[in-house]
Amino acid sequence: MKKRILVYAAVMVAGLAISWNASAQSARVESYLTEKDVPDAVAFLPPPPAEGTPQFALDEAQHQWGKTQREGARAVRAIREATTNVDSMAAMFSGAFGRKLSRQTTPKTMHLLDRSIRTFRLGASGPKATYMRLRPYVFYREGTLLPREEEGSRRSGSYPSGHTVRGWGMALVLAELNPERQDTLLKAGYEWGQSRVIAGYHWQSDVDASRLLASATFVRLQACEAYREDVEAAREELKALAAADAEASQAWLRNRRPEPEKHHLVPNRKVVKDSPYKGHKNYGKSIAVFGGSLSVNNESDAAKQIWANLLNAEVTTYGVGGAGFSNAQGYTLQKQVEDAGVYDVYVLWASTNDYNNSRECGTWQDYTVFDNYDKRKLATQCGGINYCIKTILEKNPDAEIYFFTSLRFFGADAGHNPYSKEPNKTGKTFADYIEAQKACCAYYGIPVLDQFNLQGINEFNVDLFYVADKLHMNEEGYRRIGPVQAAFLADGR
């Protein structure tokens, strides 16, 4: 394994050399600050640990730990992260950032990174020259994961780590641009520094000092007008790309169509004969279902088959994955209702899509007589709900309409904690959306099954009833809620 790693190292270093030459132009970009402006690490950081001290003992222990990591995927990562090329670094941080970073796709962001990294590295030259600390592989007279770089680095100071200053600095800048991914980005930046310990080129104290130096430089950058201007330009660039991505995604969702013929369920006659709901109001009726993926994925048929069996009902689903009540959210429920024929019972099954995609929540008065049926309000969750109810009643004035609120999801606190103050981009919590759903139904006298609060699923049993994304239920989850839904549909209470 070690031989394979060393061969891979040779190939990687050769590739990095080509990459460095190709980006010589970006290496000459102007820094945001001068060497006099950046924090003086010699002044505010302690010198590197001396031999025989407890701090040096920790360095030695971490060096031995690093050697245990020199096989497998972690070793390969340490080799890849030996680059100081901004293009290569940006490509490797792209996964943590959540978007491909390149000169072709994000030129303004790359310009910001070029100048930022140039600035971060200024602070490392002073302490390197002052202390000229021996690198671990020189101190121990041993090999590294990057043998072809050993001779070139042998005479340069180990304290602090220039690679770590760059890696941690890039993580900080990218986290400022995309705070929603800050934890993932900071983890990537942290591991970038640990790669230098694993490769054998730096002591742990070199890496730790580098993070402090980069953080201090980052604070100083906040007062630089040119830096702030470039940050805003990068944000606008990323915002425009996100909007384009969202529109492309919505265009794809809007082009999807309901497939009711694939989700038409009939009762199992052997089960129907023992139903406790014979004689109830909706026994033997036809039921149409509208919603997002929670209402139409294959697993959901487990719940709807329970309805069919207990209510002796034929159940047809018009739901489409990604749909919401807002007319801006996928193949909206507004369109689904328009597509549907005449049924006895209509079920509006709210998804999480309006909340998760930050469609405006609205109020119960949206698209009602109170705003003279303002079509602009069809973009809100509430306007969409009211449109669906109005459209159904125009098709069938005798229709029974029932509403299922959104189910809980467990990817964020607001998705399952009714007291959470965590908002989406519109400033509303998920609980706000649930309450708005109820308010719309109260105006029309539509019965509501509060699935958010009454299904008994929480953080202690979520793994039993949800798939790995903790947003969608598995079959067991649908079998759990199916009887509750059937009991509600039997009489609308």
Backbone hydrogen bonds, N-H to C=O, Kabsch-Sander energy under -0.5 kcal/mol:
donor,donor_aa,acceptor,acceptor_aa,energy
5,I,1,M,-2.4
6,L,2,K,-2.3
7,V,3,K,-2.2
8,Y,4,R,-2.4
9,A,5,I,-2.3
10,A,6,L,-2.0
11,V,7,V,-2.0
12,M,8,Y,-2.7
13,V,9,A,-2.8
14,A,10,A,-2.0
15,G,11,V,-2.2
16,L,12,M,-2.6
17,A,13,V,-2.1
18,I,14,A,-1.6
19,S,15,G,-2.1
20,W,16,L,-2.8
21,N,17,A,-2.1
22,A,18,I,-2.3
23,S,19,S,-1.4
24,A,21,N,-1.4
27,A,23,S,-1.6
28,R,24,A,-0.6
28,R,25,Q,-1.2
29,V,26,S,-1.2
32,Y,115,R,-0.7
37,D,34,T,-0.7
38,V,34,T,-1.6
41,A,39,P,-0.9
43,A,40,D,-0.8
44,F,40,D,-1.8
45,L,41,A,-2.4
53,T,50,A,-1.7
57,A,53,T,-1.9
58,L,54,P,-1.7
59,D,55,Q,-1.7
60,E,56,F,-2.5
61,A,57,A,-2.3
62,Q,58,L,-2.6
63,H,59,D,-2.1
64,Q,60,E,-2.1
65,W,61,A,-2.2
66,G,62,Q,-2.7
67,K,63,H,-1.7
68,T,64,Q,-1.0
68,T,65,W,-0.9
69,Q,65,W,-0.6
69,Q,66,G,-1.2
70,R,67,K,-1.1
74,R,71,E,-0.5
75,A,71,E,-0.6
76,V,72,G,-1.8
77,R,73,A,-2.3
78,A,74,R,-2.0
79,I,75,A,-2.0
80,R,76,V,-2.4
81,E,77,R,-2.4
82,A,79,I,-1.5
83,T,80,R,-0.9
89,M,85,N,-2.6
90,A,86,V,-2.9
91,A,87,D,-2.1
92,M,88,S,-1.8
93,F,89,M,-1.9
94,S,90,A,-0.8
97,F,93,F,-2.2
98,G,94,S,-2.0
99,R,94,S,-1.3
102,S,100,K,-0.6
106,T,102,S,-2.7
110,M,106,T,-2.3
111,H,107,P,-2.1
112,L,108,K,-1.9
113,L,109,T,-2.2
114,D,110,M,-2.8
115,R,111,H,-2.2
116,S,112,L,-2.3
117,I,113,L,-2.9
118,R,114,D,-1.9
119,T,115,R,-1.6
120,F,116,S,-2.9
121,R,117,I,-2.1
122,L,118,R,-0.6
122,L,119,T,-1.0
123,G,119,T,-0.6
123,G,120,F,-0.9
124,A,121,R,-1.1
125,S,121,R,-0.6
125,S,122,L,-0.8
126,G,122,L,-0.5
128,K,124,A,-1.7
129,A,125,S,-2.3
130,T,126,G,-2.3
131,Y,127,P,-2.5
132,M,128,K,-2.1
137,Y,200,G,-1.2
138,V,135,R,-0.5
139,F,135,R,-2.8
140,Y,136,P,-2.7
141,R,137,Y,-0.6
142,E,137,Y,-2.0
145,L,199,A,-1.8
149,E,146,L,-1.7
150,E,146,L,-0.6
150,E,147,P,-0.9
153,S,149,E,-1.6
154,R,150,E,-1.2
156,S,153,S,-1.6
158,S,133,R,-1.8
161,S,206,D,-1.0
162,G,160,P,-0.7
165,V,161,S,-2.2
166,R,162,G,-2.0
167,G,163,H,-2.8
168,W,164,T,-3.3
169,G,165,V,-1.9
170,M,166,R,-2.7
171,A,167,G,-2.0
172,L,168,W,-2.1
173,V,169,G,-2.3
174,L,170,M,-2.6
175,A,171,A,-2.1
176,E,172,L,-1.7
177,L,173,V,-1.7
178,N,174,L,-2.1
181,R,178,N,-2.1
182,Q,179,P,-1.5
185,L,181,R,-2.5
186,L,182,Q,-2.9
187,K,183,D,-2.0
188,A,184,T,-2.0
189,G,185,L,-2.4
190,Y,186,L,-2.5
191,E,187,K,-2.5
192,W,188,A,-1.6
193,G,189,G,-1.4
194,Q,190,Y,-1.9
195,S,191,E,-1.8
196,R,192,W,-0.6
196,R,193,G,-1.3
197,V,193,G,-0.9
198,I,194,Q,-2.5
199,A,195,S,-2.5
200,G,196,R,-0.7
200,G,197,V,-0.6
201,Y,196,R,-1.6
202,H,196,R,-1.3
207,V,203,W,-1.7
208,D,204,Q,-2.7
209,A,205,S,-2.2
210,S,206,D,-1.7
211,R,207,V,-1.8
212,L,208,D,-1.6
213,L,209,A,-2.4
214,A,210,S,-2.8
215,S,211,R,-2.3
216,A,212,L,-2.4
217,T,213,L,-2.3
218,F,214,A,-2.3
219,V,215,S,-2.0
220,R,216,A,-2.0
221,L,217,T,-2.1
222,Q,218,F,-1.0
222,Q,219,V,-0.7
223,A,220,R,-1.4
224,C,221,L,-2.3
225,E,223,A,-0.7
228,R,224,C,-2.4
229,E,225,E,-2.4
230,D,226,A,-2.1
231,V,227,Y,-2.4
232,E,228,R,-2.1
233,A,229,E,-2.1
234,A,230,D,-2.3
235,R,231,V,-2.5
236,E,232,E,-2.3
237,E,233,A,-2.0
238,L,234,A,-2.7
239,K,235,R,-2.8
240,A,236,E,-2.3
241,L,237,E,-2.0
242,A,238,L,-2.6
243,A,239,K,-2.3
244,A,240,A,-2.2
245,D,241,L,-2.6
246,A,242,A,-2.6
247,E,243,A,-2.4
248,A,244,A,-2.3
249,S,245,D,-2.6
250,Q,246,A,-2.7
251,A,247,E,-2.6
252,W,248,A,-1.9
253,L,249,S,-2.3
254,R,250,Q,-3.1
255,N,251,A,-1.3
256,R,253,L,-1.1
262,K,259,E,-1.7
263,H,259,E,-0.7
263,H,260,P,-0.7
264,H,261,E,-0.5
265,L,263,H,-0.6
265,L,315,V,-3.1
269,R,267,P,-0.8
271,V,268,N,-1.5
272,V,268,N,-2.2
273,K,269,R,-1.2
274,D,271,V,-1.6
275,S,272,V,-2.3
278,K,275,S,-0.7
280,H,277,Y,-2.1
282,N,490,A,-2.3
283,Y,280,H,-1.8
284,G,311,L,-3.7
285,K,282,N,-1.5
287,I,314,E,-2.7
288,A,345,V,-2.6
289,V,316,T,-2.4
290,F,347,V,-2.4
292,G,349,W,-0.5
295,S,292,G,-1.7
296,V,292,G,-0.7
296,V,293,S,-0.8
297,N,293,S,-2.6
300,S,297,N,-1.1
301,D,297,N,-0.6
301,D,298,N,-1.1
302,A,299,E,-1.8
303,A,300,S,-0.8
304,K,300,S,-2.0
305,Q,301,D,-2.3
306,I,302,A,-0.9
307,W,303,A,-1.7
308,A,304,K,-2.5
309,N,305,Q,-2.5
310,L,306,I,-2.7
311,L,307,W,-2.8
312,N,308,A,-0.8
313,A,308,A,-1.2
314,E,285,K,-0.7
315,V,265,L,-2.5
315,V,313,A,-0.5
316,T,287,I,-2.7
317,T,263,H,-1.5
318,Y,289,V,-3.4
320,V,291,G,-2.1
323,A,320,V,-1.9
324,G,329,Q,-1.7
327,N,378,L,-2.2
329,Q,326,S,-1.8
330,G,328,A,-0.8
332,T,330,G,-2.1
333,L,324,G,-2.4
335,K,332,T,-0.5
336,Q,332,T,-1.9
337,V,333,L,-2.5
338,E,334,Q,-1.6
339,D,335,K,-2.2
340,A,336,Q,-1.2
344,D,286,S,-0.6
345,V,286,S,-2.4
346,Y,400,E,-3.0
347,V,288,A,-3.1
348,L,346,Y,-0.6
348,L,402,Y,-2.7
349,W,290,F,-3.0
349,W,347,V,-0.8
350,A,348,L,-0.8
350,A,404,F,-2.7
356,N,352,T,-3.0
357,N,353,N,-2.2
358,S,355,Y,-1.8
359,R,354,D,-2.9
366,D,363,T,-1.9
368,T,365,Q,-0.8
371,D,368,T,-1.3
372,N,369,V,-0.9
373,Y,368,T,-3.1
375,K,373,Y,-0.5
377,K,374,D,-1.7
378,L,375,K,-1.5
379,A,376,R,-1.2
380,T,377,K,-1.7
381,Q,360,E,-2.6
382,C,361,C,-2.1
384,G,380,T,-2.0
385,I,381,Q,-2.2
386,N,382,C,-2.6
387,Y,383,G,-1.9
388,C,384,G,-2.3
389,I,385,I,-2.3
390,K,386,N,-2.3
391,T,387,Y,-2.8
392,I,388,C,-2.5
393,L,389,I,-2.2
394,E,390,K,-1.7
395,K,391,T,-1.6
396,N,392,I,-2.9
399,A,396,N,-2.4
400,E,344,D,-2.6
401,I,399,A,-0.6
402,Y,346,Y,-2.9
403,F,447,P,-2.3
404,F,348,L,-2.8
405,T,403,F,-0.5
405,T,449,L,-2.4
409,F,415,G,-1.8
410,F,470,K,-3.1
415,G,412,A,-1.4
416,H,412,A,-0.5
416,H,413,D,-1.5
417,N,413,D,-2.6
420,S,417,N,-1.8
424,N,428,K,-2.4
427,G,424,N,-1.9
433,Y,429,T,-1.4
434,I,430,F,-2.0
435,E,431,A,-2.6
436,A,432,D,-2.1
437,Q,433,Y,-2.0
438,K,434,I,-1.9
439,A,435,E,-2.1
440,C,436,A,-2.2
441,C,437,Q,-1.9
442,A,438,K,-2.4
443,Y,439,A,-1.7
444,Y,440,C,-1.2
445,G,441,C,-1.0
446,I,441,C,-3.0
449,L,403,F,-3.2
450,D,448,V,-0.7
451,Q,449,L,-1.8
454,L,450,D,-2.2
455,Q,451,Q,-0.8
461,N,458,N,-1.2
462,V,458,N,-1.3
464,L,461,N,-1.7
465,F,461,N,-0.8
465,F,462,V,-1.0
466,Y,462,V,-1.9
467,V,472,H,-2.7
470,K,467,V,-2.0
474,N,465,F,-2.1
478,Y,474,N,-1.8
479,R,475,E,-2.5
480,R,476,E,-1.5
481,I,477,G,-1.9
482,G,478,Y,-2.2
485,Q,481,I,-2.5
486,A,482,G,-2.6
487,A,483,P,-2.3
488,F,484,V,-1.9
489,L,485,Q,-2.6
490,A,486,A,-1.7
491,D,487,A,-0.7
491,D,488,F,-0.7
492,G,488,F,-2.6
493,R,488,F,-0.9
